Amino acid sequence: MSVRSAQVRGRVELSGARPQDATDAGSVWNSMVVPRCKVVFVNVSKNASTSLKWLTAELSGQDPAVFHSVMGLAPTRQQTIHRRASWVGVPKLTELDADARAEISPDNGWFVFGVIRDPRLRAWSAWQSKFLVGNPRHAWHKFRDAPWMPRVPRDDDDVVADFARFVEALGGPGGQALLGDSHFKPQTDLLNEDVVPYSHLYEVSELPLLLADLRTHLEAQGLPGTYALTRENETPLSVAGRVFGADVLEALNGVYARDIERFGHLWDFDKVLAKDPAWSPEAFRDIAGRVATGQRIADLAQGADHLRAEVRELEAGRRADARQVARLEARVADLEAALQRRTLRGLPGAVAGRVRKTFSGT
């Protein structure tokens, strides 16, 4: 049964504890500040995160080619947007001093927003995109030895069983490693409503409203435009009530109790439990193909890491050799100078010339 079932549309009601400004938000690392637009986006992974980051990149004038050129574990071009080091002129709240953060306030014309989602659906989506389809970073690197890692599924039963094993681990004694990952961390932890002065919070189904509000804000800043959200299909299997068995639902409700307490009135989970879509054979072939691709990307990324390490080692050796050569050349020069001063004085010119030729190698 659903924890709550009252459906609420539109903007999410803001917390009564919302601060006036961002002075105390110096620890909010999952934030993106676009000063010229007076926009702050607090990112919650798996809540249209990729699309909203590309939108933020457009607002801040980033060059897409910079992201696309990144070598690493991103499985697609769209996913390269998550490499934070590639961003220019878009600081985190952690990178601003207290005086700069104090200027960030809805009362000062700032658009400060975040997006929330039913945490049970978010966990299902994150499990698919990070583990079921073999994301290179998560499935083949960060959690590759986890005993709950899903198999390449052959049918519905494999999916249902493997998602249940994952949720059991998520709610179990070793679940903290998973909950430390931003894709599974509770949204109340990521939003930091007690220190971030939100002007708007949106349920993920209300992204069109977000865009409309954002366009209105940008027009007021003298920055009109036709902004849109890109979309990438990271989850080949549509949500189905059969994956949320009683034990699974109980575990997820426990893990994400704070999210449900804060936002549960937005969702009618009974509607989710009633869904019973068929997963096509093509979807399972798609998953197998993505798993194979992800593994190969991980192989290539590992090989690239090894090559970079070798290059760094060779470069360090080259620099050490260059320093040693420079020291030896300086020592030879000192010895030559000393020899010329102490030994060659008074020698007949012809003898001195032969000695000089000997030392000069000519």
Salt bridges, closest charged atoms under 4 A:
ASP118 OD1 - ARG120 NE 2.89
ASP156 OD2 - ARG242 NH2 3.10
ASP158 OD1 - ARG151 NH1 3.09
ASP158 OD2 - ARG154 NE 3.12
ASP162 OD1 - ARG151 NH2 2.71
ASP162 OD1 - ARG165 NH2 3.53
ASP181 OD2 - HIS138 NE2 2.88
ASP181 OD2 - LYS142 NZ 2.68
ASP181 OD1 - HIS183 ND1 2.81
ASP189 OD1 - ARG258 NH1 2.87
GLU193 OE2 - ARG262 NH2 2.83
GLU206 OE2 - ARG9 NH2 2.96
ASP213 OD2 - ARG11 NE 2.76
GLU234 OE1 - LYS46 NZ 3.74
ASP276 OD1 - ARG242 NH1 2.74
GLU282 OE2 - ARG285 NH2 3.20
ASP286 OD2 - ARG290 NH2 3.02
ASP299 OD2 - ARG296 NH1 3.98
ASP305 OD1 - ARG308 NH2 2.52
GLU315 OE2 - ARG318 NH2 2.63
GLU315 OE2 - ARG319 NH1 3.56
